[in-house]
Amino acid sequence: MAWRRLAEALRPRFPHKRVRMAATSQLDQLIPAEIAGDSFSAIIEEVASTDGVHEILEIGSSTGEGSTSAWVRGALRNEVRPRLHCIEVSTERHAALVERWGAHEFVHCHHTSSIPVELFPSAEEVERFYRDVPSRLRHFDLVTVLGWLQQDIDYLRDHGLSTRGIAQIKERYSIETFDAVLIDGSEFAGYAELDEVYGARFLLLDDTETFKNWENSRRLQADPEYRLIHADSETRNGSAVFERVV
């Protein structure tokens, strides 16, 4: 999910005090697509249509109206139709995702977490980042930010979704390395998610100016095995695309 959606749609749902999740969480609210009709969406479509791209992973599909639509458009242009694996942890959004794209045989909708809660950062790590890094996370007060972290962890635990979803998809479909990956799920899972998919030919990052992909973007820029083919720090909260060159 993109950062502005957090601010506009999810702000009321984050108490600082940890509480038991209600039967219906605001994480399950359907929210508008953001990656649509912009340069990042166009690049996603081009990547999906690229020769040699066979296995695509999208982390954070939501209802499938944004980046998922771009992946599908590109896949339909690809002579060898790639498989698109969509991860969405929200129960309601996953249901909408299946309704939107479930009839397409090459689209596989996974209701799972990309990583288990054990791989999420601690509150201390998030607070340290907030204090030391001049990212756009500072547009929000620290109590709110830590509330977002606890909300994500509570949702996974309370819904029994704390799993190694990426690893399970790779095992189930005999995927050694994905050809293209979009990291746009939980604000706090991006760093661990990159470890799970490192080596993919294309790595696409949304929210490069917040906690989600701040370190990932800089890690890939410093890696001579990847080249930066797109960077936009202004649209939403930044995006970047890297291609492996060796």
N, C-alpha and C positions, 0 to 999 in steps of 0.2 A: 504494500500500500504506500502511496506517496505521502510526503510530509504535510502538504497542505490539507489533504483529506483528514489527517490526524487532528490538525488544528480546528478545522471547520466541523467535522462530523463526530469526532470522538472526544473533544475537550470535556464535556460534562461527565464522562464516565470514569474519571480517574481520581478516586479518593486517595489521600496519602496513606490512610490507615488501611491495612490489609483486611478485606472482608471476604466472606464466602460468596462465590459467584451466584447470581440469581439464575433461575432456570433458563431465562433468555437473556443473553448478554448483549450489550451494545456492540460488541465485536461482530455480532451477527446482523447488524443493520446493513442493508444494501446501500452502497454509496456510489456516486457517479464515477465514471471512468476519467482518468487524467491523461494517460499516455495515448493521445489520439489527435490526429491532425497536426502534428508537429514534426520537427526534424528527427527526433528520437524514434517516433513511430515509423517514419519512413525508413530509417536504418534497420529497425527490427524486421521490417518486411523484406528489405534487400538481403539481409543475412539469411533469412529463412529460404529465400529463393536461390541461394548460392550453391553452385556445384560442390558436391562432397559433403554437404550438410545432411545428415541422416537422422541424428538424434538431438532433439532440442529439449531443454528443461527451462520452464518458467516458474520461478519461485514468487508466489504472491499474485495469483491470477484474479482474485476477487470474483466478480460475476462474469468475467470473460468479455466485457465490452470494450476494454482498452487495449493493452498490449497483446492480449490473446488474439484479438481480431487481426492485429497486424501480423502476428506469427502465422495465423491461418491464411491470410491473403498471400503472404510470401510462399508458404508451403504449397499452395495451389498452383503457383507459378513454377515450382521446382519439378523437373522431369521425373526425378526419383522422389516420390512423396515422402518427406521426412515424418518421423513420429514426433508428436508434440506432447510432452509430459507436463501437465499443469498441476502445481501444488497449491492447494488452498486449505487453510486450517479452519476457517470459519464454517460452521455447519450450514448456515443459511446461504452464504455466498457460494459455497461449494454446490449446493442444490441448484442455485441459479446458473452456475457455470455448466453443470451437467445438462440442464434444460436448454441452454444456449448452444452447446457444442457437442453434446453426447451422441448425436446421430452421425457425427463424422468419425469414421473408423480410425483415422490416424491421430485423433485427439484423445488422450488418456487423462482423465481427471482424477487426481489423487487427493482424498480427504485425509491429510496427515500433516504432521509437522516436518519441516525439513531437517531439523536437528532436535535432540532431546533438551529438556530444561537444564541438564547438567552442563551443557555447552554454552548456555547464555552467560553473559558477563554478570558479575556481581554488582550490587548497588554501589559499592566502593569504586569499582572500575568505571562505571558510568559517571559517578560524581567527579572522579579524577579527570576524565575526559572533558566534562563540562567546565571544570575549573581551568584546565591547562590549554585547551584547544579553542581558538576563536571561531568555532563553527556556528551554523545557524541554529543549533540546538539551544543557544543562549537567547533565542527569541522567546523562549518559554522559561518559566521559573523552575528551579531544580525540583521542588516538590512535585510539580506536574510531571516532569520527565521521569522521575523515579516511580511515580504512580503508573505511568505507561509500562514500564518494565515489569512491575508487579502484576499488572493486568494480564500481560502476555503469559507470564509464568503460571498464574492462577488458571487461566483458560485452558492451557495444555494439561495441567494436572487434573482439573475438575472434569474435563471431558475425555480423559484417558488418551490423549493425543501426543504425549511426550515420547516420540519415536525417532529413530534415525531414518527419516523418510527418504532422503536422497540415496543413502546406501542401499535401502531396501528396493528402490526402483532400479538402481543399477544391477543389483543381484537378480531381480525378477526378470528383467529384460536382457540380461547378459550384455550390459553396457560397460565397457572398460573406461571410456572417457566420452563425455558428451561433446557434440560438435559445437553447440551454442548454448549459452546459459544466460538467463536474465535473473539478476539478484534484486528483488524488489518485494521482499516479504516483511517480516517483523523488523522494526527499527533496530533491534538489538541482536539479530541473528546473522547479519551479513558477514562478519569476520569469520565465524566458524563455517558458514556456508561456502565461502570461497575456498577454504581448505578442502572441502568435500569435492569440489569441482575443478580444482586447479589442473591446468593442462588442457582444458577445453580450447578448441580453435578460436572461438569467439566468446568473450566475456563482456556482458553488457551490465552496467551498473546504473541504477537510479538512486537519487538522493546521495550524491557524492559530497555534498556540503553539510551533511549531518552525520551522526554516529554510524548510521547503517553502512555506508560505503566510503567514509572519509579515509580510513586506513587502507582499505582495499584498493582504492584508486591510486594512492601513493605507492603502495606495494607493487602494483603492476607497472606503474611508470618507471620504477627503478629496476625492473626485471628486463634484461636484454632479450629475453625470449619472447617478449610481447612488444607490439607497437601500438601506439595510441592512434585510432582512426577517427575518433569523434570525441569532442569535449564541449560541454555547454554548462557553465557554472551559474547561469542566470535563470533559465527556464525551470520553473518549480524550484527544486532545491538541488539542481545540478544533475548531470548525467555524463557518462563516458562509455566508450566502446573500445575494446582492445582485441587485437588479433595476434595469435601466436605465429611467430615467424620462423621458428626452427623446430 
